[in-house]
Amino acid sequence: MHVPVLIVGGGPVGLSMSVMLSRHGISSMLVEKSSSTTYHPRARSINTRTLEIFRQWGIEKDLRAVSLPPAWSKEMIYTTNLSGPEIGRVETASMSVLPNEGLSPCGYMLSSQDRIEPILREAAESYPTADIRFGHEFISFDDTSSGVRAEIRDVNSVANISVDADYLIGADGVWSKVRDELGYTLEGEQNVAYSINTYFKADLSKWIEGRPSSLYWISKASRAGVLQPLDGGDRWLCQIGMANDDTIKDGWTEEHSAAWIKEAVGDNNVPVEILKILPWTMSATVANKFSNGRAFLVGDAVHQLPPTGGFGMNSGVQDAHNLAWKLAAVLNGWAGARLLDTYESERRTIALGNATWSLTNFRSVQRITRAAMNGSAEDAQEAIKQAHHYGNWMGNEFGFGYDSTAVIPDGTEPPHVDNPSEDYAPTARPGHRAPHLELEGANGRFSVLNLFDKKMVLLAGQEGGDWIEGARKKPSDVPLDAWRIGPDGDFEDPNGTWLSEYGLNPTGALLVRPDGHVAWRNAQGCNDPAGTIKSVLEEMFAH
């Protein structure tokens, strides 16, 4: 059996990889040893950038239907317990983003992985190019002269299947077999803390009425922890801190979780139904390598981030978004294999930054909890002020820029911001995500982000007709759309901001990659637009 791409792992990242490859016309097989999608809520955060990706697939409304109402995402509460006095609150601007507020056509969502995964699975299975096989376990793989040969076990029949693939994707999570087969190690802080994730049902409306929150951090129970609403009703998730003691969790029971939840509420009589407990180890690590030849790692297989910030699943989906179009470009013949080297050079830097930032958030929560447990209200208030970056991460989410051979610098510097993690200044500097802005076409207003999906895209100013003509001469085999924006152009700029936000003169142009990141920018016109475009594409995608 042969497939162009074999994906190991059927969580959000593996399913996302399947969808994105299918959208690029690439056939794939996905194998997942579990018989179905997860029952446990696990991850909750769908940040705005990730939702922009999901929106392209037409599943935004489905995801919003299983997400908390926006009011729950505006702040997080630090409290003794739900019945006791609050210690303080932090406004969470990055979790309060609403659609079409200027930053994005999308908003932020709080959902839960057990509701997200079925939607992603349905999306993946809707493509005839995708062979989705739950109940199939990856065993091992060997390099071949033209790809990899993997052994897969059907867990129902206990039969082994050999699969030849041009490329192998390890999206198989923290305990990645693909990573182990590659022999890669995780670098960073391991076993930072232990916790018991508990999925439960309880009616806590009496204690939280009028104060919705994304997180209720508890400091006056026998163990520190956090209560997390899943649906605004009776479905909850909590993380009960085991500190650094790995031994206690081995004897932890559902009864222990129920007792802690009652402590966290401050009422021993509240009815609690425990649905699932899951011991969990927190680490902040990144693999020393992201790929080897024709094998690649994405998501938790290559980076393990503390949950404080919710960047784990989001980073993984964005890994897949970065890699999928590059694999498609090589498999479809319009790019050389060198393009695949840029996956690691672009995404590893981002993973390292997200790991450090998420760990910093966890340390901030620890300081607040220690101060509260020591009875120092003043110290706790000061610690809460210092924890402002937790929940306010626009710089980390949108402000980063890639630096690789798939980006051609234009000599400009990134915009200055006071706090690179929190503050975001839109820029179309090469390497950065192309900023959202509204355009107007024959069918009304739409986001410019709608244009960035399966092809390279050239955008030119109102006097950039030569760029459009040059692009439409097909200067290379690279699939390329070209649009002029401005009066009498392909699209109008109703707010009059496009040139200034994208750093162009009316005669200028830029190229945007399928993942929405700017690849090249020429602020003004030139004497040979077709030749310039040809040389730029050859530099980026040369065989």
C-alpha positions as CSV (number, residue, x, y, z in Angstrom):
1,M,0.0,0.0,0.0
2,H,1.4,3.4,-0.9
3,V,0.3,6.9,0.2
4,P,2.0,10.2,-0.4
5,V,1.8,11.1,3.4
6,L,1.3,8.9,6.4
7,I,0.1,10.8,9.5
8,V,0.5,9.1,12.9
9,G,-1.9,10.4,15.5
10,G,-5.6,11.4,15.3
11,G,-5.8,14.2,17.8
12,P,-6.4,17.9,16.8
13,V,-3.0,18.3,15.2
14,G,-3.0,15.0,13.1
15,L,-6.6,15.6,12.0
16,S,-5.7,19.2,11.0
17,M,-2.8,18.0,9.0
18,S,-5.1,15.6,7.2
19,V,-7.6,18.3,6.3
20,M,-4.9,20.7,5.1
21,L,-3.2,18.2,2.9
22,S,-6.5,17.3,1.4
23,R,-7.3,20.9,0.7
24,H,-4.0,21.0,-1.3
25,G,-5.0,17.9,-3.2
26,I,-2.6,15.6,-1.4
27,S,-3.8,12.1,-0.4
28,S,-2.9,10.8,3.0
29,M,-3.5,8.1,5.5
30,L,-4.0,8.9,9.2
31,V,-3.6,6.1,11.8
32,E,-4.7,6.5,15.5
33,K,-4.5,3.6,18.0
34,S,-7.6,4.8,19.9
35,S,-10.9,3.6,18.6
36,S,-12.5,7.1,18.7
37,T,-11.8,10.7,19.4
38,T,-11.0,11.6,23.0
39,Y,-13.6,11.5,25.8
40,H,-11.5,13.8,28.1
41,P,-11.8,17.6,27.6
42,R,-8.0,18.2,27.8
43,A,-7.3,21.3,25.7
44,R,-9.8,24.2,25.7
45,S,-8.3,27.2,24.0
46,I,-8.8,28.0,20.3
47,N,-6.9,31.2,19.8
48,T,-7.8,33.7,17.2
49,R,-5.0,32.7,14.8
50,T,-5.9,29.1,14.9
51,L,-9.6,29.9,14.3
52,E,-8.6,31.8,11.2
53,I,-7.2,28.5,9.9
54,F,-10.3,26.6,10.9
55,R,-12.5,29.2,9.3
56,Q,-11.0,28.4,5.9
57,W,-12.4,24.9,6.2
58,G,-15.9,26.1,6.9
59,I,-16.1,24.8,10.5
60,E,-16.1,28.0,12.5
61,K,-19.9,27.9,13.2
62,D,-19.7,24.3,14.3
63,L,-16.9,25.1,16.7
64,R,-18.7,28.2,18.1
65,A,-21.8,26.0,18.8
66,V,-19.7,23.9,21.2
67,S,-17.8,26.9,22.8
68,L,-18.4,29.0,25.9
69,P,-20.2,32.3,25.3
70,P,-17.7,35.2,24.9
71,A,-18.6,36.6,28.4
72,W,-16.7,33.7,30.0
73,S,-13.4,34.7,28.3
74,K,-13.0,38.3,29.5
75,E,-11.1,37.7,32.7
76,M,-9.7,35.1,35.1
77,I,-10.4,35.1,38.8
78,Y,-7.9,34.3,41.6
79,T,-9.9,33.4,44.7
80,T,-9.6,31.5,48.0
81,N,-12.5,29.3,47.0
82,L,-15.7,29.9,45.2
83,S,-17.5,30.6,48.5
84,G,-14.7,32.8,49.9
85,P,-13.3,36.2,49.1
86,E,-11.6,36.9,45.8
87,I,-7.9,37.7,45.7
88,G,-8.1,39.6,42.4
89,R,-8.9,39.4,38.7
90,V,-6.9,39.8,35.5
91,E,-8.5,41.1,32.3
92,T,-7.7,38.7,29.4
93,A,-7.7,40.8,26.3
94,S,-6.4,38.0,24.1
95,M,-9.2,35.8,25.1
96,S,-11.8,38.5,24.6
97,V,-11.2,39.0,20.8
98,L,-14.5,39.2,18.9
99,P,-14.9,38.8,15.2
100,N,-14.3,41.8,12.9
101,E,-13.0,44.1,15.7
102,G,-10.0,45.1,13.5
103,L,-7.6,42.4,14.4
104,S,-9.2,39.4,12.7
105,P,-12.4,38.3,11.0
106,C,-12.5,35.7,13.8
107,G,-12.7,35.8,17.5
108,Y,-11.3,33.7,20.4
109,M,-13.1,30.5,21.6
110,L,-13.0,28.5,24.7
111,S,-14.3,25.0,24.0
112,S,-13.0,21.5,25.0
113,Q,-11.0,18.9,23.1
114,D,-13.8,16.2,23.4
115,R,-16.1,18.6,21.5
116,I,-13.4,19.9,19.1
117,E,-12.0,16.6,17.9
118,P,-15.3,15.1,16.4
119,I,-15.7,18.3,14.3
120,L,-12.1,18.0,13.0
121,R,-12.6,14.3,12.3
122,E,-15.7,14.9,10.3
123,A,-13.9,17.6,8.3
124,A,-11.0,15.2,7.6
125,E,-13.3,12.4,6.6
126,S,-15.2,14.6,4.2
127,Y,-12.3,14.5,1.7
128,P,-12.0,11.5,-0.6
129,T,-8.2,12.0,-0.5
130,A,-8.1,11.2,3.2
131,D,-7.9,7.6,4.6
132,I,-8.7,8.0,8.3
133,R,-8.1,4.8,10.3
134,F,-8.9,4.9,14.0
135,G,-8.0,1.6,15.8
136,H,-4.7,1.4,14.0
137,E,-1.4,1.6,15.8
138,F,1.9,2.8,14.4
139,I,4.6,0.2,15.3
140,S,7.8,1.3,13.5
141,F,9.2,2.6,10.3
142,D,12.3,2.3,8.1
143,D,13.8,4.6,5.6
144,T,13.6,3.5,2.0
145,S,15.3,4.9,-1.1
146,S,12.2,7.0,-1.9
147,G,10.4,7.5,1.4
148,V,9.5,5.4,4.4
149,R,8.0,2.0,5.0
150,A,5.9,1.8,8.2
151,E,4.4,-1.1,10.1
152,I,0.8,-0.5,11.3
153,R,-1.2,-2.8,13.5
154,D,-5.0,-3.1,13.2
155,V,-5.9,-3.3,16.9
156,N,-9.1,-5.2,16.1
157,S,-7.7,-8.0,14.0
158,V,-4.2,-7.8,15.4
159,A,-3.0,-7.9,11.8
160,N,0.0,-5.8,10.6
161,I,-0.1,-3.7,7.5
162,S,2.9,-2.3,5.7
163,V,2.5,1.2,4.3
164,D,4.9,2.9,2.0
165,A,4.8,6.7,2.1
166,D,6.7,9.5,0.6
167,Y,6.6,11.4,3.9
168,L,5.8,10.5,7.5
169,I,4.3,12.9,10.0
170,G,4.5,12.2,13.7
171,A,1.5,13.9,15.4
172,D,1.3,11.2,18.1
173,G,1.6,13.4,21.2
174,V,3.8,13.5,24.2
175,W,4.8,9.9,24.1
176,S,5.5,10.0,20.4
177,K,6.7,6.7,18.9
178,V,7.8,8.5,15.8
179,R,10.0,10.7,17.9
180,D,11.4,7.7,19.7
181,E,12.1,6.0,16.3
182,L,14.0,9.0,15.2
183,G,16.0,9.0,18.4
184,Y,15.3,12.7,19.2
185,T,15.5,14.1,22.7
186,L,13.4,16.7,24.4
187,E,15.3,19.8,25.8
188,G,14.1,22.1,28.5
189,E,12.5,21.8,31.9
190,Q,10.9,18.4,32.4
191,N,8.6,17.2,35.2
192,V,8.0,20.8,36.4
193,A,4.8,19.8,38.3
194,Y,2.3,17.0,38.5
195,S,-1.5,17.4,38.5
196,I,-4.7,15.4,38.3
197,N,-7.0,16.6,35.5
198,T,-10.6,15.8,36.5
199,Y,-13.6,15.9,34.3
200,F,-16.7,16.3,36.3
201,K,-20.3,17.5,36.4
202,A,-21.7,19.8,39.1
203,D,-24.1,22.7,39.4
204,L,-21.9,25.5,40.6
205,S,-24.1,28.4,39.4
206,K,-24.9,29.4,43.0
207,W,-21.3,30.3,43.6
208,I,-20.3,31.9,40.2
209,E,-23.5,33.8,39.4
210,G,-22.7,37.2,37.9
211,R,-19.0,36.5,37.6
212,P,-18.2,34.3,34.6
213,S,-14.5,33.6,34.2
214,S,-12.3,31.4,32.0
215,L,-10.4,30.2,35.1
216,Y,-11.1,30.2,38.8
217,W,-7.7,29.7,40.5
218,I,-8.2,28.2,44.0
219,S,-5.6,28.9,46.7
220,K,-7.4,27.9,50.0
221,A,-7.9,24.2,49.5
222,S,-5.6,21.3,50.7
223,R,-4.0,21.6,47.3
224,A,-3.8,24.5,44.9
225,G,-5.7,24.1,41.6
226,V,-8.0,25.6,39.1
227,L,-11.6,25.2,38.0
228,Q,-12.3,25.5,34.3
229,P,-15.9,25.9,32.9
230,L,-16.6,23.9,29.8
231,D,-20.1,24.9,28.7
232,G,-21.3,27.5,31.1
233,G,-23.5,24.8,32.6
234,D,-22.6,21.7,34.6
235,R,-19.6,20.4,32.7
236,W,-16.3,21.3,34.3
237,L,-12.6,20.4,34.2
238,C,-10.2,21.0,37.1
239,Q,-6.5,20.6,37.5
240,I,-5.5,19.6,41.0
241,G,-1.9,20.4,41.8
242,M,0.4,17.6,43.0
243,A,3.3,20.1,43.2
244,N,6.5,18.1,42.3
245,D,5.4,14.9,44.0
246,D,5.0,12.2,41.4
247,T,4.1,9.5,44.0
248,I,0.8,10.9,45.3
249,K,-0.9,10.8,42.0
250,D,-0.5,7.0,41.7
251,G,-2.9,6.5,44.6
252,W,-5.3,9.2,43.7
253,T,-8.9,8.2,43.2
254,E,-12.2,9.7,42.0
255,E,-13.2,10.2,45.6
256,H,-10.1,12.3,46.2
257,S,-11.0,14.5,43.3
258,A,-14.6,14.9,44.5
259,A,-13.3,15.9,48.0
260,W,-11.0,18.5,46.5
261,I,-13.7,20.0,44.3
262,K,-15.9,20.4,47.4
263,E,-13.0,22.2,49.1
264,A,-12.6,24.4,46.0
265,V,-16.2,25.3,46.1
266,G,-16.3,25.8,49.9
267,D,-19.3,23.5,50.4
268,N,-19.0,19.9,51.4
269,N,-22.6,19.2,50.4
270,V,-22.4,20.1,46.7
271,P,-23.2,17.1,44.5
272,V,-20.3,16.1,42.3
273,E,-20.2,13.5,39.5
274,I,-16.7,12.5,38.5
275,L,-16.5,11.5,34.8
276,K,-12.8,10.9,34.3
277,I,-9.5,11.5,36.1
278,L,-6.2,11.8,34.3
279,P,-2.8,12.1,35.9
280,W,-0.7,14.6,34.0
281,T,2.9,15.8,34.1
282,M,3.8,19.4,33.1
283,S,6.9,20.0,31.1
284,A,8.3,22.9,29.1
285,T,10.4,21.1,26.4
286,V,11.2,21.3,22.7
287,A,12.7,18.5,20.6
288,N,16.3,19.0,19.5
289,K,15.2,18.3,15.9
290,F,11.9,18.6,14.1
291,S,12.6,16.4,11.1
292,N,14.9,13.9,9.6
293,G,14.8,13.3,5.9
294,R,11.2,12.4,5.1
295,A,10.0,12.2,8.7
296,F,8.6,15.2,10.5
297,L,7.2,15.9,14.0
298,V,4.4,18.3,14.8
299,G,2.4,19.3,17.9
300,D,3.1,17.7,21.3
301,A,5.4,15.2,19.6
302,V,7.9,18.0,19.2
303,H,7.0,20.5,22.0
304,Q,5.3,20.1,25.3
305,L,4.0,23.4,26.7
306,P,2.6,24.2,30.1
307,P,-1.2,24.8,29.7
308,T,-0.9,28.3,31.3
309,G,-1.7,30.2,28.1
310,G,-3.4,27.5,26.1
311,F,-0.7,27.5,23.4
312,G,-0.2,23.7,23.2
313,M,-2.9,22.6,20.7
314,N,-2.7,26.0,18.9
315,S,1.0,25.7,18.4
316,G,0.5,22.2,17.0
317,V,-2.2,23.2,14.5
318,Q,0.0,26.1,13.4
319,D,2.9,23.6,13.0
320,A,0.7,21.6,10.6
321,H,-0.4,24.8,8.8
322,N,3.3,25.7,8.2
323,L,4.3,22.2,7.0
324,A,1.2,21.1,5.0
325,W,1.6,23.6,2.1
326,K,5.3,23.0,1.9
327,L,4.8,19.2,1.6
328,A,2.1,19.9,-1.1
329,A,4.4,22.2,-3.0
330,V,7.1,19.5,-3.1
331,L,4.7,16.7,-3.9
332,N,3.0,18.7,-6.6
333,G,6.3,19.5,-8.2
334,W,6.5,23.3,-7.9
335,A,9.1,23.4,-5.1
336,G,12.3,21.6,-4.3
337,A,12.9,19.6,-1.2
338,R,14.9,22.4,0.3
339,L,11.6,24.1,1.1
340,L,10.9,21.4,3.7
341,D,14.0,22.5,5.7
342,T,12.3,25.7,6.5
343,Y,9.7,23.9,8.6
344,E,12.2,23.4,11.5
345,S,14.0,26.7,11.0
346,E,10.6,28.6,11.2
347,R,8.7,26.6,13.8
348,R,11.4,25.6,16.3
349,T,12.1,29.2,17.2
350,I,8.4,29.8,17.8
351,A,8.1,26.6,20.0
352,L,11.0,27.7,22.2
353,G,9.5,31.1,22.7
354,N,6.0,29.6,23.5
355,A,7.5,27.1,26.0
356,T,9.4,29.8,27.9
357,W,6.4,32.1,27.9
358,S,4.0,29.4,29.1
359,L,6.4,28.4,31.9
360,T,6.6,32.0,32.9
361,N,2.9,32.1,33.2
362,F,2.9,29.0,35.4
363,R,5.6,30.6,37.7
364,S,3.4,33.7,38.0
365,V,0.4,31.6,39.2
366,Q,2.7,29.9,41.7
367,R,3.7,33.2,43.1
368,I,0.1,34.3,43.5
369,T,-0.9,31.0,45.2
370,R,2.1,31.1,47.6
371,A,1.3,34.7,48.6
372,A,-2.4,33.8,49.1
373,M,-1.6,30.7,51.1
374,N,0.7,32.6,53.3
375,G,-2.1,35.1,54.1
376,S,-0.4,38.1,52.4
377,A,-3.1,39.9,50.5
378,E,-0.7,42.7,49.5
379,D,1.9,40.3,48.1
380,A,-0.9,38.4,46.3
381,Q,-2.2,41.6,44.7
382,E,1.3,42.6,43.5
383,A,1.8,39.1,42.1
384,I,-1.5,39.4,40.2
385,K,-0.4,42.7,38.7
386,Q,2.8,41.0,37.5
387,A,0.8,38.2,36.0
388,H,-0.9,40.5,33.5
389,H,0.8,38.8,30.5
390,Y,-1.1,35.6,31.2
391,G,-4.2,36.2,29.2
392,N,-2.7,39.0,27.2
393,W,-0.5,37.5,24.5
394,M,-1.2,39.3,21.2
395,G,2.5,39.8,20.4
396,N,3.2,36.1,20.8
397,E,0.2,35.1,18.8
398,F,0.4,37.6,15.9
399,G,3.7,39.5,16.2
400,F,6.3,36.9,15.4
401,G,8.1,36.7,12.0
402,Y,9.7,33.8,10.3
403,D,13.3,33.9,9.1
404,S,14.2,31.3,6.5
405,T,14.9,30.7,2.9
406,A,11.1,30.8,2.3
407,V,11.2,34.5,3.2
408,I,13.1,37.2,1.3
409,P,13.9,40.2,3.6
410,D,13.3,43.7,2.4
411,G,15.7,45.4,4.8
412,T,13.1,46.8,7.1
413,E,13.0,46.3,10.9
414,P,10.0,44.9,12.7
415,P,7.8,47.5,14.4
416,H,8.8,48.5,17.9
417,V,6.4,47.5,20.7
418,D,6.9,48.0,24.5
419,N,6.1,44.4,25.3
420,P,6.8,41.9,22.5
421,S,4.7,39.2,24.2
422,E,1.6,41.3,24.9
423,D,1.6,44.0,22.2
424,Y,0.9,43.5,18.6
425,A,1.6,46.1,15.8
426,P,0.2,44.9,12.4
427,T,3.0,44.7,9.8
428,A,3.4,43.2,6.4
429,R,7.2,42.9,6.8
430,P,8.4,39.7,5.1
431,G,8.0,36.8,7.5
432,H,5.1,38.2,9.4
433,R,1.4,37.2,9.1
434,A,-0.3,39.5,6.6
435,P,-2.5,41.8,8.6
436,H,-6.3,41.5,8.4
437,L,-8.2,44.3,6.7
438,E,-11.5,44.5,4.9
439,L,-11.7,44.6,1.1
440,E,-14.7,45.0,-1.1
441,G,-15.5,42.9,-4.1
442,A,-18.4,42.1,-6.3
443,N,-20.0,40.1,-3.5
444,G,-19.5,42.6,-0.8
445,R,-16.9,43.1,2.0
446,F,-14.5,40.3,3.0
447,S,-11.2,39.8,4.8
448,V,-8.0,39.9,2.8
449,L,-7.1,36.7,4.7
450,N,-9.7,34.9,2.6
451,L,-7.3,35.2,-0.3
452,F,-4.5,33.2,1.4
453,D,-5.1,29.5,1.2
454,K,-3.8,27.2,-1.5
455,K,-1.6,29.4,-3.7
456,M,0.9,32.1,-3.6
457,V,-0.8,35.5,-3.9
458,L,0.6,38.7,-5.3
459,L,-1.1,41.9,-4.1
460,A,-0.3,45.2,-5.9
461,G,-1.3,48.8,-5.2
462,Q,-3.7,50.8,-7.4
463,E,-0.9,51.8,-9.8
464,G,0.7,48.3,-9.8
465,G,-0.9,47.0,-13.0
466,D,2.5,46.1,-14.3
467,W,3.0,43.7,-11.4
468,I,-0.4,42.0,-12.1
469,E,0.5,41.7,-15.8
470,G,3.9,40.3,-15.0
471,A,2.4,37.7,-12.6
472,R,-0.2,36.6,-15.1
473,K,2.5,35.9,-17.6
474,K,3.1,32.7,-15.6
475,P,6.8,33.4,-14.8
476,S,7.1,30.0,-13.1
477,D,5.2,26.8,-12.3
478,V,4.3,28.1,-8.9
479,P,0.5,28.5,-8.6
480,L,0.0,32.2,-8.3
481,D,-3.0,34.5,-8.0
482,A,-2.5,38.2,-8.6
483,W,-4.9,41.1,-7.5
484,R,-4.7,44.8,-7.7
485,I,-6.3,46.7,-4.8
486,G,-7.6,50.2,-5.2
487,P,-9.9,52.3,-7.5
488,D,-10.8,50.3,-10.6
489,G,-8.8,47.4,-9.3
490,D,-9.8,43.8,-8.6
491,F,-10.9,44.8,-5.1
492,E,-11.6,48.1,-3.4
493,D,-10.0,49.3,-0.1
494,P,-13.1,50.8,1.6
495,N,-11.3,52.0,4.7
496,G,-8.3,53.5,2.8
497,T,-5.8,51.7,5.0
498,W,-4.4,48.9,2.9
499,L,-1.2,50.7,1.6
500,S,-0.2,52.1,4.9
501,E,-0.9,48.8,6.8
502,Y,1.1,46.8,4.2
503,G,3.9,49.3,3.9
504,L,3.5,49.9,0.1
505,N,3.4,52.8,-2.3
506,P,0.6,52.7,-5.0
507,T,3.1,51.2,-7.4
508,G,4.4,48.5,-5.0
509,A,3.5,44.8,-4.5
510,L,4.1,41.9,-2.2
511,L,3.8,38.1,-2.2
512,V,2.0,36.1,0.5
513,R,2.5,32.4,1.1
514,P,-0.4,29.9,1.4
515,D,0.0,30.0,5.2
516,G,-0.7,33.8,5.2
517,H,2.8,34.9,5.9
518,V,4.4,37.6,3.7
519,A,7.2,36.1,1.6
520,W,8.5,39.2,-0.2
521,R,7.7,42.9,-0.5
522,N,8.8,45.6,-3.0
523,A,7.4,48.9,-1.8
524,Q,7.6,50.5,-5.2
525,G,7.4,49.5,-8.9
526,C,10.3,48.2,-11.0
527,N,11.3,48.0,-14.7
528,D,10.9,44.3,-15.0
529,P,8.0,43.0,-12.9
530,A,7.8,39.6,-14.6
531,G,11.5,39.0,-14.3
532,T,11.5,40.1,-10.6
533,I,8.6,37.8,-9.7
534,K,10.3,34.9,-11.5
535,S,13.6,35.4,-9.7
536,V,11.9,35.7,-6.3
537,L,9.9,32.5,-6.8
538,E,13.0,30.7,-8.0
539,E,14.9,31.8,-5.0
540,M,12.2,30.6,-2.6
541,F,11.3,27.3,-4.4
542,A,14.3,26.3,-6.5
543,H,14.7,22.5,-7.0
